[in-house]
Amino acid sequence: MTGLYGFGAMLAMEVLLLLCLSGRSIVGTSVTDDGTDDVLHMETYEWLGGESLQMMTRVLPTDAPLGSGASPAARSSPSASATRRTEASDLLDEQLLQAVWQRPAWRDHRLDLKPTEGEHPCFAGFTHMISNTDRCKGWVRQYPEIGSEVVFLNTGVRRYSNFTLKAVVGGHINVWLEENSSPLHEDISIKAANIYTNQYGIDELKPAAGSSSWMEHECKVMGSMPFMYTCSDRINILVQECQVENAWVMQSDYLRNFPGPADANSSANFDIVFYMCQELLDRTPNPYAAANTFAHELAHVIQGGFGYSFNTMTEGGATWLEGPLLHLAPRPMIYAWGFRDWNRINAAHFYANTQEWNSRKFYQIHAMFLTYLAQPELLGDDVTSALQNYQSFEDVNVPWGRSAYDYFLQILETGEEPKEFQTVTMDIESPQNAFATALLDYRVAIAAQCIADPTLRPVEAKYLMPSQLRDRPFWDCTSYRTFWSAQDSSAENVSAELHYGGAAVFRLAAPEGATVSLAKDADARVRTKVLAAGSKSTGHVAEVRELGPGESISLEGGAREIFVVQVNVDPAGELIGPSERPQLWKRSTYRCTGSCSGKAWWAGAGEGEEYPTNQLSALRSPIMQLPSEASNLELSFDAMWDMEGLYVDGSTVGSECLAKGYDGVQVRVRIASESDGESSEIVVISPESGYGAVGSENATALHALDAVYGDDATCLDFEGWTGKSGDFAWTSQRFDLSQFAGKNISFELLFASDSSVGGEGFWVDEIRVHAGSTRIFGSDSDAEAMTEHVFLLVPKAGDVGKHDGVPVVAVLPEGYEFDRGLAKIDRTLSASWSAQWSVPASALDPEASLRRGYLGWSYAAPITDTKTALLHPGQEACMRLAAPF
């Protein structure tokens, strides 16, 4: 295989095909342009069986994260309640370690999946599962002969269509074409399947020793396909009309009956399905590109079989797989969204994924970070795969950000996997944590690619990219801010505003005798390393040294390329602390009209904005004593709400309580203990008119409340208001409190939201508690005395997931939670540095006065909001592969 990036001349197409990446990947959603530049339609849908199809459409700005439109059906909702927790002490150390470090083997152990000799790695254990376990109860999904038709749900345009089975490739890939497909669609999709499985047997498609194809290597490294949920050993490629150039998979397809498997009554889409759009094949009729898309999307299928993780990790992992792990070119920075300023992208928040912040480059940046870590001298492929596969089916245990990195990166210090299971505590004080060091060294390695002579680069792997990429800069080396030593003799008080995890690289072009210093008042949360290339003339070797505030270094050895690398590694940069948590419940005049006058209590963000995700917060009254003998003891108030829409998809909450939606508000009474005034009992109460049931089966439960109650809770505990109370219409609500007569109580309105989709929130006004004509609570001062109480949905270190047996590996500091909503995305830090040097002896020294050449093209796009990878003549970042057909 020739590792050509595609900047030179292209040979005749009948001899060569170039693997060039195209299209965007979205798991569980359909994205369609509506003809404007500033909005996207996000559509989520779920087949309910028969002719029933539930669909929601959401219009959002194009700078919203693509992951934010994930199908509600694909979200998990196991409880975080202590009644559901399994303690780590219940399992042996070796079991806990296997659950984390060898996730595929742990799943095999739990489900008794024993590979049979000769089985494909993607379906290893399938034969034993069918023959020797009762998981599928002897049932195996059967497929018709080639040429037969089956009705599938087309998830692109939301219709049932006849799909014809055109080929079975490699014994495990069914290629289905919708009835309106063309010969081109058939030709490209079948060839792509042949490439992915390497039916041609060519060496160029064998990514590593012992792996005969992309498909085989993908499953050897990442794990098998989730056949234990489908009772099938096939992957179904559905070539369909989508009205968008795209491809996707849906976790809700194969997890439709989670944790149970499919059965004889399951729909055709309840399987391992990959949706390939005809429009994408029309735009890029390149079977290698289509095969690479297979690899990326099926990586998501493997990931989804292990649980849920944060979007940055799953997309980064799949993008790592599609390129370097398969020994192919990495996805180039120009892919999908154009941009002008490389330094802006570099300085952006490490988890950002919008046009505004980083032109949606988190796929590439995180994929290259995993590529960097996967070097044998660092984590290696297996540990890197374990890192990106560290996921959970328990909603509150789903890993986020640095927590997983902190645990797995300990191997960089110890040099080996741990022998005992111990959780790690996230250090919020010192920037010298493992993740911070890895982020900084990764950026040094990116800068080292810009040193043209490989003999003058550092020799330590932690300061280098993998060997096959060291001569191919991933970043545009000409974009770094450069100080030309032939023109000046110093650089004074240089800095850049860096968002969390963001970086800046500065180049000193071949100065002699340079001294670099960091200002005394430099923010220590911005770490700085100086990379100095070696010198052939003096024999000096490359060196990397870290500077702290007020420190300086002198670099001898004649004219040397020098890079100053800085990263914002604020140890609390991706957490929300007690003093930083925004107030959800507030007194406001916003939408206080009609029956509302003055100010009402409002659970929301800003005017016209969606309320925050992942919130669990109560507006609570002071404790009050209710009379022991009272008639008409009642709580009343006016309420209005605008929340995530109703969504009945057949899913359940708690002990089989049929769900009607996700976010919501419910009212609870807290009975105070006579001894200490603390709540001894909490009771969910319903209004006289009820919280509202949906559908013929009276769905009432809310998924977001599943994090509050255990399996022994009643369905009433999961009820609450959701959707909309008309068009911002106030409603009157009344609650009978007679069961609490004679008790000391407080009442609260509990607001719960999940990780996706929202509304403007919930309003409450005219809050009263009265016994007949006697008012117990309800003055203006009473309303003002109500307070917000926040419940943190944070994982507990050592908790083991009910459905996956995977322990939580990281401890959050008391009172802290993950900044999942990136509330700190606009915060920046900086650290000023200065340098002095001698002008080179010869001003004609090209190293001192000329810009570094860079592979013929700069990736900076001539337009800002393009959605294409074809921004100049020819192709970007292509691999040259001999075509076998």
N, C-alpha and C positions, 0 to 999 in steps of 0.2 A: 504494500500500500504506500502510495506517495502522499506525504502529508502536505500537500500544496494548499495554500489559503485562497487560491483563485484569483490572484492579482496579475498573473502572467497571461500569455496567449492560451486560448482554449483550442483543444484539438477537435477533430471532427466528431460530431455527436453520435455517429454510428459506431465509433470506437470507444468513446468515453461518455460517462454521465457524471455530472457533478452533484454531490450531495449538498444542497443549499437549503437552509431552514426557512420556513414560511408558515404563516398562519398563527393565530393566537390560541392558547389552550385555556379552557375554563372547565373546571370540574363541576358538574351538576347544574349548569346554567346554559341558557342560550342568550347570546348577545347579538343584537341587531342594530345596525346604524339606522337612524330615522331620517337621514338626509340633512341633518344639521351637524355642526362641528362641536357642539357643546353638550349633547345629551346622548345617552344610550338607553335602550329599552332592555331591562333585565327581566327575563321571564323564567319562572320556576313552575314546575308542573309535576304531577304524580298521577299515575294510572291507578284508579280505584277498583279496577276490574270491570268486565263487561264493556259497556259504552260510557262509563263514568270516568271523566278526566277532570282533575282539579288543576286550575292554572291561576297564577297571580302574575300581574305585570307591574313592574316598577320602573319609573323613569328616573334616572339619576345622571348627574354630571359626569363627563368622561374623565374627570380627575378623581372619581371615587374608585377605591380599590376593587379590582375585578372580583376578588374573593368575597366581597360583601354581599353578593347576590346569590350565595350558595343556597341550593334548594333546602327549604325547611325539612323536607323528608330525609335529608342527608345528615341532619344534626342529631347528636346523641342527647339523651336526657336521663341517664342514670343518676341516682341521688347521691348527694354528698353527706347525707345525714349519718350521724354516728351509728344509727341502727343498721346501716348497710355496710359499714366498714369492716374490712378484714385487716387485722394488724400484721405487720411484717413478721412479728414473732411467731405467727402461726405457721410460717414456712421456714424451711432450712435455708441457711446461707447459700448453699449451692443452688437451690431452686430460685431464690431471689436474684442471684447473679445471672443465672441462665435466662430468667425472664427479661433482664435488661440487656445483657451483652450478647445473648444468642436467642433473639426473639423468635425466629422461625422454629428452632429446635424446641423452645418452650411451648409454643403453640402445638407442635406435634405431640409433645408429651401430654399436655392437658387433654387433647382430643384423641389420643391414642392413634396417631397417624404414623404408620411405619412404612418407610419407602421400600418398594420392591425392586429388585435388581432389574435394570433396563428401563425403568420409568423415566419419563422426561422430568428434569428438575422442577419445571413449572407445575407439575402435577404429582410430585413425589408423595406417596402415601395414599393416593386415591384408591388404588386397588384394594389395599388393606382396609381402608375405611368402609368400602362397600361390602366387602366379604366378611369382615370380622368385627364390625361395630354396628350398633343399631342407630347410628346418627341419621342415616338416610332411610333406615328401615327397609333396606333392600331395593329401594327405588333408585333408578339411574335415568337421568333425562335422555330421551332417545331423539335422534335427528333423522329426517327423511333422506332419501337418496338424492344425489346431485340432480338438479333440474326440477326438484319439487318446490312448492310454494308454502310459506308459513306466514301468518299474519303477525306482524310486530307493530308496536307503537312507534311511529316516526316522532322522535323527540325534538326534531328541528322545527317542523311546522305543525306538530300536535295533531296527528291524524293516524288512524289505523291503515296500514298498507300491506299489500302482498309483497313479500320479499322472496326472491328465487335463490336457492342455494346453488351457486355457480362453481364452487370448488371447496375441497377440504385439503388444506395444505399442511404437510408435515404431520398429519394425523390429529392435529389439535386446533387448527384454525379454520373455522367456517367462514367463507366469504359470501355474504348475502347482498344482493342488489335489489333495490326498490324497482318496481315495475317501470318507472320512467327513466331508468339509467341508460347510458349510452355505451357503445362498444369501448370507447376510451375509458370510461369509469371501470368497466370490467377488466380491461387489459392492465391498467395501472394498479388497481387494488390487488389483483392476483399476483402480479410481479412483485409488488411490495411485500406481500405475505411470503413469497418465495425468497426474497432478500432477507427479510427478518428472521426466517427459519434457516436460511442458507441452504436451500434445496439444491443450489448449484455446486456446493462443496468447495468453494474457492477460498483461498487463504485470506484474501482481503476482508472477508466477512467473518473471520474468526478473531475476536477481540483480545483473547488471552489464551495462554497455554491451557489445554484441557477443556476449552469451550469451543464448540463447533459452530456457534451462531450467536447473533445478538440476543435472541430470545433465551437461549440456554444460559448465557453468561448473566443476563439480567436476573434470572431466577436463582442462579447459584449465589449471587452476591446479595440480592435484596430479599429473597424468599420466594415461596411458591405462590401461585395464584390462589385466591380465596375459594377454591372448589368445595371446601367444607361447608359453605353456605349455599351452594348451587347444585350439589350432587351431580356435577358434570365435569368432564375433562376436556372441554372445548372452550375456545375464545371465539366469540361471534363478532365479525366485522360487518356492520350494517352500513352500506353505502346508500345514502339517502339525500333527498332534497332538504336543504336547511334554510335557504334564503340568507345565508351568511357563509363567508369563507372561514371554516373552522373545523374543529374536531374535538370530541370530549368523551368522557366516561361519567357514569353516575353511580356513586356509592350506594344510593338507595336501590339500584337494580339488584345487586347481589346480597344486600343486607336487608331486603324487604321484610324478612321474617326473623331478624336478629333477636336473640342469639341462635334461633333455630334455623334449619335449612329449608330449601324449597321442597315441594312435594308434588304429587301427581296433579294437583289442582292449580299449581302455580302457572302464571302467565309466561309467555315466551320471553318477555323482557326480564324476567326474574332469572338472570343468568349473568355470565361474564360477557358484557356487551361493550363494544367500542363503536361509537358513532362517527363515521367519516363522511364529511359533506361532499356532495358532488361538486359544489362550487369551488372547494379547495383544490380538488383534482383538476378542474377545468383551468384554474389559474396557474397551478404548478403541476403539469403533467409529467412529473419526475418520480419514478417508482422508488428511488433511493430516498428522496425527501419524504414520500409517504411512509416508507418503512421506518424512517427515523421518528415520524409522528407516532407510528405504532408503538415504538419503544418508549417514548415519553408518556403517552397516555396509559399504556399498560403498566408502567411504573406506578402511576396513581392507583391502578387497580390493586397492585400488590400492597402499596401503602395502606389503602383503605381496608384491607383485610386484617390489619393490625390495630385499627382504631382511628383516632383523630389527632391531628397536631395542628400547630399554627401554620397558616398559609405560606409564610415565608419558607419554612422548612420543607413542606411537601413539594412546593414548586421548585425550590432550590435542589432538592434531592432528585426529582425527575429530570431536571435540566442537567444536573451532573451525570445522571445515567445516560441521557441521550447523546452526550458528547464524550468527555474524557474517559468515563468508565467503559465505554464501548470502543475506546481508542480512536475516536473521531475528533474532528475539530470542535472546540467549544462553541456554544452559541455566541455569535458576535454581539457587541454592544449595540450595533445599529439595528438589530432585529426588532421589528414591530413598531417602535415609536422613535421618531427622529428627535434630535436635540442639538443644541448649538454649543453648550458649555460643558466640557468634560469635568472641569473643576467643581461646578455646581453639583453634578451627579456624585462626584467623589465625596463632597462635604455633606451630602444629604443624610438624614436619619437612616440607620442601617436597616430598619424594617419598613421604610417608606415604600409605597407602591402606588403612586399617583403620577399623572403628567406634571402636576405643579411641582412636586418635590423632586422626583428623580426620573421622570419620563418612563416610569414603570420598569426600571432596570433591576428590580430585586431578583428576578429570575437568574440573570447572568451573574450578578455580584455574589449571590449566595452559592450558586453552582460553582463558581471559581473558588470561593472560600472552602467548600467541601472538596474540590479538586486539590487545592493546596494541602488540606489536612489529610487527604487520602494517600499521600506519599508514604512508602514503606517505612521511611525513617521517622515519620510522625505517627498518625493513627493507623494508616493502612486502609485498604478497601473494606475489610470486614468490620472494623470498629467504626469507620465512617458510616457504613451502612446501618450499623446498630444505632448510631446517633440519630440518623434521619428516620429510622424506623421506630424510635422510641415514641410510642403513641399510646393512647388509652381510649377505651370505649366509655369510661366514666367521665361525664362532662366536667366536673370540678377538677379532675386529675389530668386533664389534657395539658400537656407541657406547653410552655410558652417561653420563647426567647432564651435568655442566658441560663436559665435553670438547668436545662438539659446539657448545654455546653459545659457549664461549670463541672458537672459530674463526669462527663466523658473525657474532658480535657485533662483530668488528673493523671491520665496515663502518660502525658508528656513529661510530667515530673517524676513519676515512679518508674516509667519504662515498661510496665506490665499491667495487666488487668488485675483488679483487686482480688484478694483471696477471701475476704469477708465483706458482707454487705453492710455498708455504712452510708448514711445520707450525708450530703454536703450542705453547709450553710452559706447562703449567698451573702458575701461581704459587701455591706453598703458604705463602708468607711474608706477602704483602701482601693486605689485604682490598680493595684498590683495583683489583680486576680487572674486566673488562668485564661478566661475569655478575653480580657483586656489585652493580655500579652499576645494571644493568638491573633487578635484583630490587628495589632500593631505590626507583628512580624509578617503577617499576610500582605500588608501594604508595602513593607520593605521588599518582600519577594516580588511584588508587582513592579516596583521601581527597579529592582535588579535586572529585570528583563530588558531594560533600556540601556544597559551597559553592553555595547556592541561586541566586545571581545570576551568570549566566555572565560578565558583564563584570568580575567581581571575581576570577575564576580566573586562574591563570598562562596565559601565551600560548604558551609553548614546548610543542611536541608531546610532548616526553619527560615532561612533567608532566601530560599529559591523556590520557584515553581517546579512542577514535575519535569523530568529531563526532556520529554518530548515537546514541552512548551517553552523551554527557556530561551530559545531563539525566536520566538513568535510573541512579541509583546501583546498582551491582552488589552492594555490601556494604550491610548495614543500618547506616545512619549513626547511628542511635540507640544502637547497641551499643558504640560507642567509649567508653572511660572518659572522663568529662567533668568539668571543673573550672569551676564557675559563677562568673564574675567578679563578679557582684552579691552573692555570698555570702561570698567569701573574697578575700584579696589575695595569696595565694601557694600554691604547690604544692611540697612539699619531698621530695627524695630519692625520686622516682617511678621505678619500673622494672617490668619484666615478664620472666619467665623465657622465653627464646625458644629453640626448637629450630632446627637448621640450616635456613636459608632461611625460617624463621618470622618473623612481623612483629608489631608492636604499633603501634596508632595511638591517640594521646591528643588530646583536644580541649580547648582553652581557649576558653570561650564568651565571645567579644567583650570581652577585656580592653583597657584603655587603657595605652599606654606599657609594654608587657610586656618583660621581660628573661628570656631563657631561657638556662640554662647547663648544661653537661654536667660531671659530677663528674670530678675529676682522676684518680681510680682507675677510671674507667669502662673496660670492656673494649673495646679498639679494634677487636675483631672484630665488635662490634655497631655498625653505622654508623647515624648519626642525621641526619636532615634536618628542618628546620622549615619548614612551609608557612604563610605568612601571606596571608590573603585581602586583596584591595585594599580601599580605603575610599572611598566616594562622597563623604563629607563633607569629606575632606582632599585627595582626588585621588591618594592613594598607590595604586600598582599592586601586584598580587600579587607576592610574592617567595618564593623557595625558597633556603635557605642550609644548608650542611652544618656540623655541629659536631664537633670532635674533642675528646678528653678534655681537660678543663680550660678549654675555650673557652666563650664566651658571646656572645649577640647581643642588641641592643636594637631593638625594633620600634616606631617612631613612627607617628603617623597616626591617632589616635583609636581608637575601639573597632573591633577587627578579629578575625575568626575566625582562630584559630591551631591548627594540627595539628602535633604532634610525632610523627614517623614513624621507627620503628626496625626494623632487620632484622639478624638474625644471619647474617653473611656470612663466617664462619670459613673462610679459604682452604683449610684441610685438612678441612673439615667433611664432605665426601663421599668422602674417601679413607681408606684404612687404611695407616698407616705401619708401619715395622719394629717399633717398640716397642708398637704397639697390636694387633698381630695375635694373636688368641687361639690358644692351644696346642690342636692337634687331638689329637695322640698324647699320652697321659698315663698314669701308673701309677695304677691305681684298684682298689678292692675291689668296685666296682659289678658285679653279676652274676657275680662270681667265686665260683661254687658248684660242687658236684660234684667233678670232677677238678681244678678250679682251687682253689688255696688261697693266702691272702695277697692279693697284688696281681698283676693282669695288665696288659699294655699294652692301652689302649683308644683307638680313634679315634672320638671322639664329642663331643657338646656337654655337656649336663647330664643328670642322671638322668631318664629318661622323655622326653627331648627328641629332636628330629630333629637329626642331624648337620648342619653348615653346608653350604650349597650352594657351587658353584664353587670347590671345594677340590682341590688337587693337592699332596699332602704324603706324604713317605716316612719311615718309621721305619727308621733305618739303623744297622747294626752298625759297630763299629770295624774297621779293616783287620786281617786275620789272614793268616798264611801257611799254606797247605795243604801237607801232605806230598806229595812228588813220586811216591812209590810207595805207594799205599794202596788197600786193598780196602774196599768198603762205606763210601766217603766220602759222607756224608749230612748234610743239614739236615732237622731235624724240629721240629715244634711242635704244640700244640693250638690250634685256632681256632674261633671262633664269630662269626656275622655276622647282622645284621638290616639289610638295605639295600633300596633301591628294587626293586620287584618285577620279575620277568622280563617282557619285553615284546617279542615277536617280531612284527614288522609288515612284514617283507620288506625293510626298509632295510638298507643295507650301511655298513661302515666301512672306511676305507683303500681298498685295491685290491679291492673287491668281496668283503669279508669279511662274511658274513651276521651281523647283530647279534642278540643275545639280550636286550639290556637297555641300561641307561645307566650307573649308578654301579657301582663295583666296586673290588676289591683284587687286585693281582697281586704276584708275588715276582720280584725281579730280582737278578742278581749283577753287581757292578761290579768289573772287573778293573783293579787299580792299576798305573800305569806305574812301571817300575823307576827312572826318572830322577827324578821329582818326587812320586810317590805319588798323583797325580791319576788319575781313572778314564780309561783309554784305550778301554775298550769296556764296553758295558752289554748284558747278555743276559737276556731274559725266560726264566724256567724254569717248568716245569709240575710239579705234584705227581704222584706215582705214580698216583693215582686220577683225575687230570685236574681241570680247573676246572668241568667240567660242560657238556654240549652240550644244546641244546633243540630239540625237533621232529624231524621226519623228515629235514630238510635239515641237521641238526647245526649250528644257529646257536651261535656261540661268542664273538663280538666284543662289546665294550662301547663305546658312543658316547663316554663321558667320557674314554676313553683316546685318542681321535682327536686331542686337542690335544697329544699327546706325540710321536706317530710320523708319519713322512711317507708318501707314496704308495708308496715302495719297501719299506715294512715288510711283513713276512709276517703272515699272519692270527694266528699265535701271539702276536705282539706286542700284539694287542688283546684277548687272553684274560684272564680273571680271575674271581674269585668274585663273584656278585651274588645278589639275592633273599634267602632266609633259609636258615640251616643248621638247619632244623627249628624247633621251638619253643624258641628260645634253647638249642640243644643244641651241646655241644662236640664237635668232630671232630678226629681225628688226621691230620696231614698229613706226608708224607715227600717229599724231593726228592733226586735223585741228583746229586752234585757231582763225579763222577769226571772230567768233561771239564775241570775247573779244577785238577786235581792239579798241585802244584808252583808254583802262582801265588799272588800276594798279592791277596786279594779282600776285599770287604765285601758283605753282602747287605742287601736292604731290602724292606719291604712298602710298595708304592706304593698310596695311597688316592686315588681320583678320584671326584668328584661333579660333576654338572651343575647347571643353574640351577633345577631343580624337583624336588620330591618326594624324600623320604629315608626314613631309619629311624634306629635308635639307634646303628648303627655297626658296628665290627669289633673283635674282641678276639683277642689272641694271648698264649699262656702256654707255659711249659716249652720255651723255645727252646734247641735244642741243635745243635751241629755236631760230628760225631765220625767218626773213621776206625776202623772196627771197634769195639773196646772202648775206644779212646783218645778222651777228650773234648777237643776243641779249643776249644769255646765252650759255655758253659752254666751257669756259676756265677751266683749272685745278683748278684755285682758285675758280671759280663758283661752281664746283662740291664739293670741300672741304667745301664750305660755306653752303651746305645743312645740315639741322638739323633734329633730330628725335623729334616727338611730340607724346606723349603717351596719349591715351584715356583710362581712367579707367572704366572698366565695373563693377561698384559696385552698390549695391542696394541703393536706397534712402529711408531713414527711413520714414515710413508712407505711402509709395506707396502701392497701393492695386492692386493685380493681376487682369488683365482683365478677365481671364478664371476661376479664383477660388475665387476672392473676399477676398483673404488672405493678410493682411498687412505685410510689412517689419517691424520687431520688434527691430532691432538693428542698431545703427548709427556707421559707421566707421569714424575714424578720417580723417580729410582732407588730401588727398594725399596718403592714405593707401588703400591697397587692400588685399584680402585673398591670402595666400600662397598656392593656390590650387595645384600647381605643386611640393610642398614640397622642394622649393629651399634651405630652411634652414635645411634640414634633417640631415646634418652632423655637425651642430653646437652643441657644448656642453657647459655646465656650471658645476661648482662644488663648494662645500662649505666644508671646512675642519672642523672636530670636534675632540675632544679628551675626554678621560675619565680616571678617577683614582678611585680605589676602594680598599677595604680591602680584603685580601684572606679569604675565608670562614673559620669559626672556624674548620670545619671538611673537610679536603681535600677529604674525601670519599663521600661528598655530591653529589649524582648523578645528581642533577640539575646543579652543577657547572662543572662537568667533562664529562657528557655523552651527546651524540647527541639526540635530540628529535626523537622518533619513528614517522613514517609517513605512516600509513595505509598500510604498507607492500610493497609499490612500490614507487620508484622515477620515475617521468615522463621523466627524461632525456633519450633521445633516444641513443642507441648504435651506430647509424649511423646518418649522418647529413641530407641527402636529401631524406629520405624515404617519401612515399606517402600513408602510411597505418596506421591504428589505431591498428594493431595487432603487437605490438613491443615486446611482451613477452608472455609466455603461459597465456591463459585465456583472458579475455576482460577487457577493461578500462571503468571506470565510467558508470556502468550499473545500471538500475533500475530493481528490481525484481517485476515482474507482473504475476499474475495468468492467465494462458491462458484459455479462455472460450471455446476453441474448441479442 
